[in-house]
Amino acid sequence: MLDISFQINGKSTNASSFQNELESAVYEEIKESIKQSVRLVHCSVHHEYPKIIVKGKDLNSLSIEVNGCCDTLIESTLAKLQ
């Protein structure tokens, strides 16, 4: 199963724990957008899905880190996120 998480200011969090409803909605939209982009990506050799971490200090400084069982999975995921 696809795993998408957030790390804001170095702390793991989820979309429902943000300071206000608007901020929470924006993070939820980011999560849904990522899901739509990579929903079919998985490793056909290891049968694993990517782990995606959205990191940053705030909304203006977010970056995406992709982890997976092999380079092929990571590269396929990054290609879909472009």
Distance bins in CASP14 RR format, pairs under 12 A and 6 or more apart:
PFRMAT RR
TARGET T0000
AUTHOR 0000-0000-0000
RMODE 2
METHOD distances of the structure
MODEL  1
1 35 0 0 0 0 0 1 0 0 0 0 0
1 38 0 0 0 0 0 1 0 0 0 0 0
1 39 0 0 0 0 0 1 0 0 0 0 0
1 42 0 0 0 0 1 0 0 0 0 0 0
1 47 0 0 0 0 0 1 0 0 0 0 0
1 48 0 0 0 0 1 0 0 0 0 0 0
1 49 1 0 1 0 0 0 0 0 0 0 0
1 50 0 0 0 0 0 1 0 0 0 0 0
1 51 0 0 0 0 0 1 0 0 0 0 0
1 52 0 0 0 0 0 1 0 0 0 0 0
2 31 0 0 0 0 0 1 0 0 0 0 0
2 32 0 0 0 0 0 1 0 0 0 0 0
2 34 0 0 0 0 1 0 0 0 0 0 0
2 35 1 0 0 1 0 0 0 0 0 0 0
2 36 0 0 0 0 0 1 0 0 0 0 0
2 37 0 0 0 0 0 1 0 0 0 0 0
2 38 1 0 0 1 0 0 0 0 0 0 0
2 39 1 0 0 1 0 0 0 0 0 0 0
2 40 0 0 0 0 1 0 0 0 0 0 0
2 41 0 0 0 0 1 0 0 0 0 0 0
2 42 0 0 0 0 1 0 0 0 0 0 0
2 48 0 0 0 0 0 1 0 0 0 0 0
2 49 1 0 1 0 0 0 0 0 0 0 0
2 50 1 0 0 1 0 0 0 0 0 0 0
2 51 0 0 0 0 1 0 0 0 0 0 0
2 52 1 0 0 1 0 0 0 0 0 0 0
2 66 0 0 0 0 0 1 0 0 0 0 0
2 68 0 0 0 0 0 1 0 0 0 0 0
2 73 0 0 0 0 0 1 0 0 0 0 0
2 77 0 0 0 0 1 0 0 0 0 0 0
2 80 0 0 0 0 0 1 0 0 0 0 0
3 12 0 0 0 0 0 1 0 0 0 0 0
3 14 0 0 0 0 0 1 0 0 0 0 0
3 31 0 0 0 0 0 1 0 0 0 0 0
3 34 0 0 0 0 0 1 0 0 0 0 0
3 35 0 0 0 0 0 1 0 0 0 0 0
3 38 0 0 0 0 0 1 0 0 0 0 0
3 42 0 0 0 0 0 1 0 0 0 0 0
3 48 0 0 0 0 0 1 0 0 0 0 0
3 49 1 0 0 1 0 0 0 0 0 0 0
3 50 1 0 0 1 0 0 0 0 0 0 0
3 51 1 0 1 0 0 0 0 0 0 0 0
3 52 1 0 0 1 0 0 0 0 0 0 0
3 53 0 0 0 0 1 0 0 0 0 0 0
3 54 0 0 0 0 0 1 0 0 0 0 0
3 65 0 0 0 0 0 1 0 0 0 0 0
3 66 0 0 0 0 0 1 0 0 0 0 0
3 67 0 0 0 0 1 0 0 0 0 0 0
3 68 0 0 0 0 1 0 0 0 0 0 0
3 77 0 0 0 0 0 1 0 0 0 0 0
4 12 0 0 0 0 0 1 0 0 0 0 0
4 14 0 0 0 0 1 0 0 0 0 0 0
4 15 0 0 0 0 1 0 0 0 0 0 0
4 27 0 0 0 0 0 1 0 0 0 0 0
4 28 0 0 0 0 0 1 0 0 0 0 0
4 30 0 0 0 0 1 0 0 0 0 0 0
4 31 1 0 1 0 0 0 0 0 0 0 0
4 32 0 0 0 0 1 0 0 0 0 0 0
4 33 0 0 0 0 0 1 0 0 0 0 0
4 34 1 0 1 0 0 0 0 0 0 0 0
4 35 1 0 0 1 0 0 0 0 0 0 0
4 36 0 0 0 0 0 1 0 0 0 0 0
4 37 0 0 0 0 0 1 0 0 0 0 0
4 38 0 0 0 0 1 0 0 0 0 0 0
4 39 0 0 0 0 0 1 0 0 0 0 0
4 49 0 0 0 0 0 1 0 0 0 0 0
4 50 0 0 0 0 1 0 0 0 0 0 0
4 51 0 0 0 0 1 0 0 0 0 0 0
4 52 1 0 1 0 0 0 0 0 0 0 0
4 53 1 0 0 1 0 0 0 0 0 0 0
4 54 1 0 0 1 0 0 0 0 0 0 0
4 55 0 0 0 0 0 1 0 0 0 0 0
4 64 0 0 0 0 1 0 0 0 0 0 0
4 65 0 0 0 0 0 1 0 0 0 0 0
4 66 0 0 0 0 0 1 0 0 0 0 0
4 67 0 0 0 0 0 1 0 0 0 0 0
4 77 0 0 0 0 0 1 0 0 0 0 0
4 81 0 0 0 0 0 1 0 0 0 0 0
5 11 0 0 0 0 0 1 0 0 0 0 0
5 12 1 0 0 1 0 0 0 0 0 0 0
5 13 0 0 0 0 1 0 0 0 0 0 0
5 14 1 0 0 1 0 0 0 0 0 0 0
5 15 0 0 0 0 0 1 0 0 0 0 0
5 17 0 0 0 0 0 1 0 0 0 0 0
5 27 0 0 0 0 0 1 0 0 0 0 0
5 30 0 0 0 0 0 1 0 0 0 0 0
5 31 0 0 0 0 1 0 0 0 0 0 0
5 34 0 0 0 0 0 1 0 0 0 0 0
5 50 0 0 0 0 0 1 0 0 0 0 0
5 51 1 0 0 1 0 0 0 0 0 0 0
5 52 1 0 0 1 0 0 0 0 0 0 0
5 53 1 0 1 0 0 0 0 0 0 0 0
5 54 1 0 0 1 0 0 0 0 0 0 0
5 55 0 0 0 0 1 0 0 0 0 0 0
5 64 0 0 0 0 0 1 0 0 0 0 0
5 65 0 0 0 0 1 0 0 0 0 0 0
5 66 0 0 0 0 0 1 0 0 0 0 0
5 67 0 0 0 0 0 1 0 0 0 0 0
6 12 1 0 0 1 0 0 0 0 0 0 0
6 13 1 0 1 0 0 0 0 0 0 0 0
6 14 1 0 0 1 0 0 0 0 0 0 0
6 15 1 0 0 1 0 0 0 0 0 0 0
6 16 0 0 0 0 0 1 0 0 0 0 0
6 17 0 0 0 0 1 0 0 0 0 0 0
6 18 0 0 0 0 1 0 0 0 0 0 0
6 23 0 0 0 0 0 1 0 0 0 0 0
6 24 0 0 0 0 0 1 0 0 0 0 0
6 26 0 0 0 0 0 1 0 0 0 0 0
6 27 1 0 0 1 0 0 0 0 0 0 0
6 28 0 0 0 0 0 1 0 0 0 0 0
6 30 0 0 0 0 1 0 0 0 0 0 0
6 31 1 0 0 1 0 0 0 0 0 0 0
6 34 0 0 0 0 0 1 0 0 0 0 0
6 52 0 0 0 0 1 0 0 0 0 0 0
6 53 1 0 0 1 0 0 0 0 0 0 0
6 54 1 0 1 0 0 0 0 0 0 0 0
6 55 1 0 0 1 0 0 0 0 0 0 0
6 56 0 0 0 0 1 0 0 0 0 0 0
6 57 0 0 0 0 0 1 0 0 0 0 0
6 58 0 0 0 0 0 1 0 0 0 0 0
6 59 0 0 0 0 0 1 0 0 0 0 0
6 62 0 0 0 0 1 0 0 0 0 0 0
6 63 0 0 0 0 0 1 0 0 0 0 0
6 64 0 0 0 0 0 1 0 0 0 0 0
6 65 0 0 0 0 0 1 0 0 0 0 0
7 13 1 0 0 1 0 0 0 0 0 0 0
7 14 0 0 0 0 0 1 0 0 0 0 0
7 27 0 0 0 0 0 1 0 0 0 0 0
7 52 0 0 0 0 0 1 0 0 0 0 0
7 53 1 0 1 0 0 0 0 0 0 0 0
7 54 1 0 0 1 0 0 0 0 0 0 0
7 55 1 0 1 0 0 0 0 0 0 0 0
7 56 1 0 0 1 0 0 0 0 0 0 0
7 57 0 0 0 0 0 1 0 0 0 0 0
7 61 0 0 0 0 0 1 0 0 0 0 0
7 62 0 0 0 0 1 0 0 0 0 0 0
7 63 0 0 0 0 0 1 0 0 0 0 0
7 64 0 0 0 0 0 1 0 0 0 0 0
7 65 0 0 0 0 1 0 0 0 0 0 0
8 14 0 0 0 0 0 1 0 0 0 0 0
8 15 0 0 0 0 0 1 0 0 0 0 0
8 17 0 0 0 0 1 0 0 0 0 0 0
8 18 0 0 0 0 1 0 0 0 0 0 0
8 19 0 0 0 0 0 1 0 0 0 0 0
8 23 0 0 0 0 1 0 0 0 0 0 0
8 24 0 0 0 0 0 1 0 0 0 0 0
8 27 0 0 0 0 1 0 0 0 0 0 0
8 30 0 0 0 0 0 1 0 0 0 0 0
8 53 0 0 0 0 0 1 0 0 0 0 0
8 54 0 0 0 0 1 0 0 0 0 0 0
8 55 1 0 0 1 0 0 0 0 0 0 0
8 56 1 0 1 0 0 0 0 0 0 0 0
8 57 1 0 0 1 0 0 0 0 0 0 0
8 58 1 0 0 1 0 0 0 0 0 0 0
8 59 0 0 0 0 1 0 0 0 0 0 0
8 60 0 0 0 0 0 1 0 0 0 0 0
8 61 0 0 0 0 1 0 0 0 0 0 0
8 62 0 0 0 0 1 0 0 0 0 0 0
8 63 0 0 0 0 0 1 0 0 0 0 0
9 18 0 0 0 0 0 1 0 0 0 0 0
9 55 0 0 0 0 1 0 0 0 0 0 0
9 56 1 0 0 1 0 0 0 0 0 0 0
9 57 1 0 1 0 0 0 0 0 0 0 0
9 58 0 0 0 0 1 0 0 0 0 0 0
9 61 0 0 0 0 0 1 0 0 0 0 0
9 62 0 0 0 0 0 1 0 0 0 0 0
10 53 0 0 0 0 0 1 0 0 0 0 0
10 54 0 0 0 0 0 1 0 0 0 0 0
10 55 1 0 0 1 0 0 0 0 0 0 0
10 56 1 0 0 1 0 0 0 0 0 0 0
10 57 0 0 0 0 1 0 0 0 0 0 0
10 58 0 0 0 0 0 1 0 0 0 0 0
10 61 0 0 0 0 0 1 0 0 0 0 0
11 17 0 0 0 0 1 0 0 0 0 0 0
11 18 0 0 0 0 0 1 0 0 0 0 0
11 55 0 0 0 0 0 1 0 0 0 0 0
11 56 0 0 0 0 0 1 0 0 0 0 0
11 57 0 0 0 0 0 1 0 0 0 0 0
12 53 0 0 0 0 1 0 0 0 0 0 0
12 54 0 0 0 0 0 1 0 0 0 0 0
12 55 0 0 0 0 0 1 0 0 0 0 0
12 56 0 0 0 0 0 1 0 0 0 0 0
13 19 0 0 0 0 0 1 0 0 0 0 0
13 23 0 0 0 0 0 1 0 0 0 0 0
13 24 0 0 0 0 0 1 0 0 0 0 0
13 27 0 0 0 0 1 0 0 0 0 0 0
13 31 0 0 0 0 0 1 0 0 0 0 0
13 53 0 0 0 0 0 1 0 0 0 0 0
13 54 0 0 0 0 0 1 0 0 0 0 0
13 55 0 0 0 0 0 1 0 0 0 0 0
13 56 0 0 0 0 0 1 0 0 0 0 0
14 24 0 0 0 0 1 0 0 0 0 0 0
14 27 0 0 0 0 1 0 0 0 0 0 0
14 28 0 0 0 0 1 0 0 0 0 0 0
14 30 0 0 0 0 0 1 0 0 0 0 0
14 31 0 0 0 0 1 0 0 0 0 0 0
14 54 0 0 0 0 0 1 0 0 0 0 0
15 21 0 0 0 0 0 1 0 0 0 0 0
15 22 0 0 0 0 0 1 0 0 0 0 0
15 23 0 0 0 0 1 0 0 0 0 0 0
15 24 1 0 1 0 0 0 0 0 0 0 0
15 25 0 0 0 0 1 0 0 0 0 0 0
15 26 0 0 0 0 1 0 0 0 0 0 0
15 27 1 0 1 0 0 0 0 0 0 0 0
15 28 1 0 1 0 0 0 0 0 0 0 0
15 29 0 0 0 0 1 0 0 0 0 0 0
15 30 0 0 0 0 1 0 0 0 0 0 0
15 31 1 0 0 1 0 0 0 0 0 0 0
15 32 0 0 0 0 1 0 0 0 0 0 0
15 34 0 0 0 0 0 1 0 0 0 0 0
15 54 0 0 0 0 1 0 0 0 0 0 0
16 23 0 0 0 0 0 1 0 0 0 0 0
16 24 1 0 0 1 0 0 0 0 0 0 0
16 25 0 0 0 0 0 1 0 0 0 0 0
16 27 0 0 0 0 1 0 0 0 0 0 0
16 28 0 0 0 0 1 0 0 0 0 0 0
16 31 0 0 0 0 0 1 0 0 0 0 0
17 23 0 0 0 0 0 1 0 0 0 0 0
17 24 1 0 0 1 0 0 0 0 0 0 0
17 27 0 0 0 0 1 0 0 0 0 0 0
17 28 0 0 0 0 0 1 0 0 0 0 0
18 24 1 0 1 0 0 0 0 0 0 0 0
18 25 0 0 0 0 1 0 0 0 0 0 0
18 26 0 0 0 0 1 0 0 0 0 0 0
18 27 1 0 1 0 0 0 0 0 0 0 0
18 28 0 0 0 0 1 0 0 0 0 0 0
18 30 0 0 0 0 0 1 0 0 0 0 0
18 31 0 0 0 0 0 1 0 0 0 0 0
18 58 0 0 0 0 0 1 0 0 0 0 0
18 59 0 0 0 0 1 0 0 0 0 0 0
19 25 0 0 0 0 0 1 0 0 0 0 0
19 26 0 0 0 0 0 1 0 0 0 0 0
19 27 0 0 0 0 0 1 0 0 0 0 0
19 58 0 0 0 0 0 1 0 0 0 0 0
19 59 0 0 0 0 0 1 0 0 0 0 0
20 26 0 0 0 0 1 0 0 0 0 0 0
20 27 0 0 0 0 0 1 0 0 0 0 0
20 59 0 0 0 0 0 1 0 0 0 0 0
21 27 0 0 0 0 0 1 0 0 0 0 0
21 28 0 0 0 0 0 1 0 0 0 0 0
22 28 0 0 0 0 0 1 0 0 0 0 0
22 29 0 0 0 0 0 1 0 0 0 0 0
22 59 0 0 0 0 0 1 0 0 0 0 0
23 29 0 0 0 0 0 1 0 0 0 0 0
23 30 0 0 0 0 0 1 0 0 0 0 0
23 58 0 0 0 0 1 0 0 0 0 0 0
23 59 1 0 0 1 0 0 0 0 0 0 0
24 30 0 0 0 0 0 1 0 0 0 0 0
24 31 0 0 0 0 0 1 0 0 0 0 0
24 59 0 0 0 0 0 1 0 0 0 0 0
25 31 0 0 0 0 0 1 0 0 0 0 0
25 32 0 0 0 0 0 1 0 0 0 0 0
25 59 0 0 0 0 0 1 0 0 0 0 0
26 32 0 0 0 0 0 1 0 0 0 0 0
26 33 0 0 0 0 0 1 0 0 0 0 0
26 54 0 0 0 0 0 1 0 0 0 0 0
26 58 0 0 0 0 0 1 0 0 0 0 0
26 59 1 0 0 1 0 0 0 0 0 0 0
26 60 0 0 0 0 0 1 0 0 0 0 0
26 62 0 0 0 0 0 1 0 0 0 0 0
27 33 0 0 0 0 0 1 0 0 0 0 0
27 34 0 0 0 0 0 1 0 0 0 0 0
27 54 1 0 0 1 0 0 0 0 0 0 0
27 56 0 0 0 0 0 1 0 0 0 0 0
27 58 0 0 0 0 0 1 0 0 0 0 0
27 59 1 0 0 1 0 0 0 0 0 0 0
27 62 0 0 0 0 1 0 0 0 0 0 0
28 34 0 0 0 0 0 1 0 0 0 0 0
28 35 0 0 0 0 0 1 0 0 0 0 0
28 54 0 0 0 0 0 1 0 0 0 0 0
29 35 0 0 0 0 0 1 0 0 0 0 0
29 36 0 0 0 0 0 1 0 0 0 0 0
29 54 0 0 0 0 0 1 0 0 0 0 0
29 59 0 0 0 0 0 1 0 0 0 0 0
30 36 0 0 0 0 0 1 0 0 0 0 0
30 37 0 0 0 0 0 1 0 0 0 0 0
30 52 0 0 0 0 0 1 0 0 0 0 0
30 54 1 0 0 1 0 0 0 0 0 0 0
30 55 0 0 0 0 0 1 0 0 0 0 0
30 56 0 0 0 0 0 1 0 0 0 0 0
30 59 0 0 0 0 1 0 0 0 0 0 0
30 62 1 0 0 1 0 0 0 0 0 0 0
30 63 0 0 0 0 0 1 0 0 0 0 0
30 64 0 0 0 0 1 0 0 0 0 0 0
30 81 0 0 0 0 0 1 0 0 0 0 0
31 37 0 0 0 0 0 1 0 0 0 0 0
31 38 0 0 0 0 0 1 0 0 0 0 0
31 39 0 0 0 0 0 1 0 0 0 0 0
31 52 0 0 0 0 1 0 0 0 0 0 0
31 53 0 0 0 0 0 1 0 0 0 0 0
31 54 1 0 0 1 0 0 0 0 0 0 0
31 62 0 0 0 0 0 1 0 0 0 0 0
31 64 0 0 0 0 0 1 0 0 0 0 0
32 38 0 0 0 0 0 1 0 0 0 0 0
32 39 0 0 0 0 0 1 0 0 0 0 0
33 39 0 0 0 0 0 1 0 0 0 0 0
33 52 0 0 0 0 0 1 0 0 0 0 0
33 54 0 0 0 0 0 1 0 0 0 0 0
33 62 0 0 0 0 0 1 0 0 0 0 0
33 64 0 0 0 0 0 1 0 0 0 0 0
33 80 0 0 0 0 0 1 0 0 0 0 0
33 81 0 0 0 0 1 0 0 0 0 0 0
34 41 0 0 0 0 0 1 0 0 0 0 0
34 50 0 0 0 0 1 0 0 0 0 0 0
34 51 0 0 0 0 0 1 0 0 0 0 0
34 52 1 0 1 0 0 0 0 0 0 0 0
34 53 0 0 0 0 0 1 0 0 0 0 0
34 54 1 0 0 1 0 0 0 0 0 0 0
34 62 0 0 0 0 0 1 0 0 0 0 0
34 64 1 0 0 1 0 0 0 0 0 0 0
34 65 0 0 0 0 0 1 0 0 0 0 0
34 66 0 0 0 0 1 0 0 0 0 0 0
34 77 0 0 0 0 1 0 0 0 0 0 0
34 78 0 0 0 0 0 1 0 0 0 0 0
34 80 0 0 0 0 1 0 0 0 0 0 0
34 81 1 0 0 1 0 0 0 0 0 0 0
35 41 0 0 0 0 0 1 0 0 0 0 0
35 49 0 0 0 0 0 1 0 0 0 0 0
35 50 0 0 0 0 0 1 0 0 0 0 0
35 52 0 0 0 0 1 0 0 0 0 0 0
35 54 0 0 0 0 0 1 0 0 0 0 0
35 77 0 0 0 0 0 1 0 0 0 0 0
35 80 0 0 0 0 0 1 0 0 0 0 0
35 81 0 0 0 0 0 1 0 0 0 0 0
36 80 0 0 0 0 1 0 0 0 0 0 0
36 81 0 0 0 0 0 1 0 0 0 0 0
37 50 0 0 0 0 0 1 0 0 0 0 0
37 52 0 0 0 0 1 0 0 0 0 0 0
37 64 0 0 0 0 0 1 0 0 0 0 0
37 66 0 0 0 0 0 1 0 0 0 0 0
37 76 0 0 0 0 0 1 0 0 0 0 0
37 77 0 0 0 0 1 0 0 0 0 0 0
37 78 0 0 0 0 0 1 0 0 0 0 0
37 79 0 0 0 0 1 0 0 0 0 0 0
37 80 1 0 1 0 0 0 0 0 0 0 0
37 81 1 0 1 0 0 0 0 0 0 0 0
37 82 0 0 0 0 1 0 0 0 0 0 0
38 49 0 0 0 0 1 0 0 0 0 0 0
38 50 1 0 0 1 0 0 0 0 0 0 0
38 51 0 0 0 0 0 1 0 0 0 0 0
38 52 1 0 0 1 0 0 0 0 0 0 0
38 64 0 0 0 0 0 1 0 0 0 0 0
38 66 0 0 0 0 1 0 0 0 0 0 0
38 68 0 0 0 0 0 1 0 0 0 0 0
38 73 0 0 0 0 0 1 0 0 0 0 0
38 74 0 0 0 0 0 1 0 0 0 0 0
38 76 0 0 0 0 1 0 0 0 0 0 0
38 77 1 0 1 0 0 0 0 0 0 0 0
38 78 0 0 0 0 1 0 0 0 0 0 0
38 79 0 0 0 0 1 0 0 0 0 0 0
38 80 1 0 1 0 0 0 0 0 0 0 0
38 81 1 0 0 1 0 0 0 0 0 0 0
38 82 0 0 0 0 0 1 0 0 0 0 0
39 49 0 0 0 0 1 0 0 0 0 0 0
39 50 0 0 0 0 0 1 0 0 0 0 0
39 52 0 0 0 0 0 1 0 0 0 0 0
39 77 0 0 0 0 0 1 0 0 0 0 0
39 80 0 0 0 0 1 0 0 0 0 0 0
39 81 0 0 0 0 0 1 0 0 0 0 0
40 49 0 0 0 0 0 1 0 0 0 0 0
40 50 0 0 0 0 0 1 0 0 0 0 0
40 76 0 0 0 0 1 0 0 0 0 0 0
40 77 0 0 0 0 0 1 0 0 0 0 0
40 80 0 0 0 0 1 0 0 0 0 0 0
41 48 0 0 0 0 0 1 0 0 0 0 0
41 49 1 0 0 1 0 0 0 0 0 0 0
41 50 1 0 0 1 0 0 0 0 0 0 0
41 51 0 0 0 0 0 1 0 0 0 0 0
41 52 0 0 0 0 0 1 0 0 0 0 0
41 66 0 0 0 0 1 0 0 0 0 0 0
41 68 0 0 0 0 0 1 0 0 0 0 0
41 69 0 0 0 0 0 1 0 0 0 0 0
41 72 0 0 0 0 0 1 0 0 0 0 0
41 73 1 0 0 1 0 0 0 0 0 0 0
41 74 0 0 0 0 1 0 0 0 0 0 0
41 75 0 0 0 0 0 1 0 0 0 0 0
41 76 1 0 1 0 0 0 0 0 0 0 0
41 77 1 0 1 0 0 0 0 0 0 0 0
41 78 0 0 0 0 1 0 0 0 0 0 0
41 79 0 0 0 0 1 0 0 0 0 0 0
41 80 1 0 1 0 0 0 0 0 0 0 0
41 81 0 0 0 0 1 0 0 0 0 0 0
42 48 1 0 0 1 0 0 0 0 0 0 0
42 49 1 0 1 0 0 0 0 0 0 0 0
42 50 1 0 0 1 0 0 0 0 0 0 0
42 51 0 0 0 0 0 1 0 0 0 0 0
42 68 0 0 0 0 0 1 0 0 0 0 0
42 69 0 0 0 0 1 0 0 0 0 0 0
42 70 0 0 0 0 0 1 0 0 0 0 0
42 72 0 0 0 0 0 1 0 0 0 0 0
42 73 1 0 0 1 0 0 0 0 0 0 0
42 76 0 0 0 0 1 0 0 0 0 0 0
42 77 0 0 0 0 1 0 0 0 0 0 0
42 80 0 0 0 0 0 1 0 0 0 0 0
43 49 1 0 0 1 0 0 0 0 0 0 0
43 50 0 0 0 0 1 0 0 0 0 0 0
43 51 0 0 0 0 0 1 0 0 0 0 0
43 67 0 0 0 0 0 1 0 0 0 0 0
43 68 1 0 0 1 0 0 0 0 0 0 0
43 69 1 0 1 0 0 0 0 0 0 0 0
43 70 1 0 0 1 0 0 0 0 0 0 0
43 71 0 0 0 0 0 1 0 0 0 0 0
43 72 1 0 0 1 0 0 0 0 0 0 0
43 73 1 0 1 0 0 0 0 0 0 0 0
43 74 0 0 0 0 1 0 0 0 0 0 0
43 75 0 0 0 0 0 1 0 0 0 0 0
43 76 0 0 0 0 1 0 0 0 0 0 0
43 77 0 0 0 0 1 0 0 0 0 0 0
44 69 0 0 0 0 0 1 0 0 0 0 0
44 70 0 0 0 0 0 1 0 0 0 0 0
44 72 0 0 0 0 1 0 0 0 0 0 0
44 73 0 0 0 0 1 0 0 0 0 0 0
44 76 0 0 0 0 1 0 0 0 0 0 0
45 68 0 0 0 0 0 1 0 0 0 0 0
45 69 1 0 0 1 0 0 0 0 0 0 0
45 70 1 0 0 1 0 0 0 0 0 0 0
45 71 0 0 0 0 0 1 0 0 0 0 0
45 72 1 0 0 1 0 0 0 0 0 0 0
45 73 0 0 0 0 1 0 0 0 0 0 0
45 76 0 0 0 0 0 1 0 0 0 0 0
46 68 0 0 0 0 1 0 0 0 0 0 0
46 69 1 0 1 0 0 0 0 0 0 0 0
46 70 1 0 0 1 0 0 0 0 0 0 0
46 71 0 0 0 0 0 1 0 0 0 0 0
46 72 0 0 0 0 1 0 0 0 0 0 0
46 73 1 0 0 1 0 0 0 0 0 0 0
46 74 0 0 0 0 0 1 0 0 0 0 0
47 68 0 0 0 0 0 1 0 0 0 0 0
47 69 0 0 0 0 1 0 0 0 0 0 0
47 70 0 0 0 0 0 1 0 0 0 0 0
47 73 0 0 0 0 0 1 0 0 0 0 0
48 67 0 0 0 0 0 1 0 0 0 0 0
48 68 1 0 0 1 0 0 0 0 0 0 0
48 69 1 0 1 0 0 0 0 0 0 0 0
48 70 0 0 0 0 1 0 0 0 0 0 0
48 72 0 0 0 0 0 1 0 0 0 0 0
48 73 1 0 0 1 0 0 0 0 0 0 0
48 74 0 0 0 0 0 1 0 0 0 0 0
48 76 0 0 0 0 0 1 0 0 0 0 0
48 77 0 0 0 0 0 1 0 0 0 0 0
49 66 0 0 0 0 0 1 0 0 0 0 0
49 67 0 0 0 0 0 1 0 0 0 0 0
49 68 0 0 0 0 1 0 0 0 0 0 0
49 69 0 0 0 0 1 0 0 0 0 0 0
49 73 0 0 0 0 1 0 0 0 0 0 0
49 74 0 0 0 0 0 1 0 0 0 0 0
49 76 0 0 0 0 0 1 0 0 0 0 0
49 77 0 0 0 0 1 0 0 0 0 0 0
50 64 0 0 0 0 0 1 0 0 0 0 0
50 65 0 0 0 0 0 1 0 0 0 0 0
50 66 1 0 1 0 0 0 0 0 0 0 0
50 67 1 0 0 1 0 0 0 0 0 0 0
50 68 1 0 1 0 0 0 0 0 0 0 0
50 69 0 0 0 0 1 0 0 0 0 0 0
50 70 0 0 0 0 0 1 0 0 0 0 0
50 71 0 0 0 0 0 1 0 0 0 0 0
50 72 0 0 0 0 0 1 0 0 0 0 0
50 73 1 0 1 0 0 0 0 0 0 0 0
50 74 1 0 0 1 0 0 0 0 0 0 0
50 75 0 0 0 0 0 1 0 0 0 0 0
50 76 0 0 0 0 1 0 0 0 0 0 0
50 77 1 0 1 0 0 0 0 0 0 0 0
50 78 0 0 0 0 1 0 0 0 0 0 0
50 79 0 0 0 0 0 1 0 0 0 0 0
50 80 0 0 0 0 1 0 0 0 0 0 0
50 81 0 0 0 0 1 0 0 0 0 0 0
51 64 0 0 0 0 0 1 0 0 0 0 0
51 65 0 0 0 0 1 0 0 0 0 0 0
51 66 1 0 0 1 0 0 0 0 0 0 0
51 67 1 0 1 0 0 0 0 0 0 0 0
51 68 1 0 1 0 0 0 0 0 0 0 0
51 69 0 0 0 0 1 0 0 0 0 0 0
51 73 0 0 0 0 1 0 0 0 0 0 0
51 74 0 0 0 0 1 0 0 0 0 0 0
51 77 0 0 0 0 1 0 0 0 0 0 0
52 62 0 0 0 0 0 1 0 0 0 0 0
52 63 0 0 0 0 0 1 0 0 0 0 0
52 64 1 0 0 1 0 0 0 0 0 0 0
52 65 1 0 0 1 0 0 0 0 0 0 0
52 66 1 0 1 0 0 0 0 0 0 0 0
52 67 1 0 0 1 0 0 0 0 0 0 0
52 68 0 0 0 0 1 0 0 0 0 0 0
52 73 0 0 0 0 0 1 0 0 0 0 0
52 74 0 0 0 0 0 1 0 0 0 0 0
52 77 1 0 0 1 0 0 0 0 0 0 0
52 78 0 0 0 0 1 0 0 0 0 0 0
52 80 0 0 0 0 0 1 0 0 0 0 0
52 81 0 0 0 0 1 0 0 0 0 0 0
53 62 0 0 0 0 0 1 0 0 0 0 0
53 63 0 0 0 0 1 0 0 0 0 0 0
53 64 1 0 0 1 0 0 0 0 0 0 0
53 65 1 0 1 0 0 0 0 0 0 0 0
53 66 1 0 0 1 0 0 0 0 0 0 0
53 67 1 0 0 1 0 0 0 0 0 0 0
53 68 0 0 0 0 0 1 0 0 0 0 0
53 77 0 0 0 0 0 1 0 0 0 0 0
54 61 0 0 0 0 0 1 0 0 0 0 0
54 62 1 0 1 0 0 0 0 0 0 0 0
54 63 1 0 0 1 0 0 0 0 0 0 0
54 64 1 0 1 0 0 0 0 0 0 0 0
54 65 1 0 0 1 0 0 0 0 0 0 0
54 66 0 0 0 0 0 1 0 0 0 0 0
54 81 0 0 0 0 0 1 0 0 0 0 0
55 61 0 0 0 0 1 0 0 0 0 0 0
55 62 1 0 0 1 0 0 0 0 0 0 0
55 63 1 0 1 0 0 0 0 0 0 0 0
55 64 1 0 0 1 0 0 0 0 0 0 0
55 65 1 0 0 1 0 0 0 0 0 0 0
55 66 0 0 0 0 0 1 0 0 0 0 0
55 67 0 0 0 0 0 1 0 0 0 0 0
56 62 1 0 1 0 0 0 0 0 0 0 0
56 63 1 0 0 1 0 0 0 0 0 0 0
56 64 0 0 0 0 1 0 0 0 0 0 0
56 65 0 0 0 0 0 1 0 0 0 0 0
57 63 0 0 0 0 0 1 0 0 0 0 0
63 78 0 0 0 0 0 1 0 0 0 0 0
63 81 0 0 0 0 0 1 0 0 0 0 0
64 74 0 0 0 0 0 1 0 0 0 0 0
64 77 0 0 0 0 1 0 0 0 0 0 0
64 78 0 0 0 0 1 0 0 0 0 0 0
64 80 0 0 0 0 0 1 0 0 0 0 0
64 81 1 0 0 1 0 0 0 0 0 0 0
64 82 0 0 0 0 0 1 0 0 0 0 0
65 74 0 0 0 0 1 0 0 0 0 0 0
65 77 0 0 0 0 0 1 0 0 0 0 0
65 78 0 0 0 0 0 1 0 0 0 0 0
65 81 0 0 0 0 0 1 0 0 0 0 0
66 72 0 0 0 0 0 1 0 0 0 0 0
66 73 0 0 0 0 1 0 0 0 0 0 0
66 74 1 0 1 0 0 0 0 0 0 0 0
66 75 0 0 0 0 1 0 0 0 0 0 0
66 76 0 0 0 0 1 0 0 0 0 0 0
66 77 1 0 1 0 0 0 0 0 0 0 0
66 78 1 0 1 0 0 0 0 0 0 0 0
66 79 0 0 0 0 0 1 0 0 0 0 0
66 80 0 0 0 0 1 0 0 0 0 0 0
66 81 1 0 0 1 0 0 0 0 0 0 0
66 82 0 0 0 0 0 1 0 0 0 0 0
67 73 0 0 0 0 1 0 0 0 0 0 0
67 74 1 0 0 1 0 0 0 0 0 0 0
67 77 0 0 0 0 1 0 0 0 0 0 0
67 78 0 0 0 0 0 1 0 0 0 0 0
68 74 1 0 1 0 0 0 0 0 0 0 0
68 75 0 0 0 0 0 1 0 0 0 0 0
68 76 0 0 0 0 0 1 0 0 0 0 0
68 77 1 0 0 1 0 0 0 0 0 0 0
68 78 0 0 0 0 0 1 0 0 0 0 0
69 76 0 0 0 0 0 1 0 0 0 0 0
69 77 0 0 0 0 0 1 0 0 0 0 0
70 76 0 0 0 0 1 0 0 0 0 0 0
70 77 0 0 0 0 0 1 0 0 0 0 0
71 77 0 0 0 0 0 1 0 0 0 0 0
71 78 0 0 0 0 0 1 0 0 0 0 0
72 78 0 0 0 0 0 1 0 0 0 0 0
72 79 0 0 0 0 0 1 0 0 0 0 0
73 79 0 0 0 0 0 1 0 0 0 0 0
73 80 0 0 0 0 0 1 0 0 0 0 0
74 80 0 0 0 0 0 1 0 0 0 0 0
74 81 0 0 0 0 0 1 0 0 0 0 0
75 81 0 0 0 0 0 1 0 0 0 0 0
75 82 0 0 0 0 0 1 0 0 0 0 0
76 82 0 0 0 0 0 1 0 0 0 0 0
END
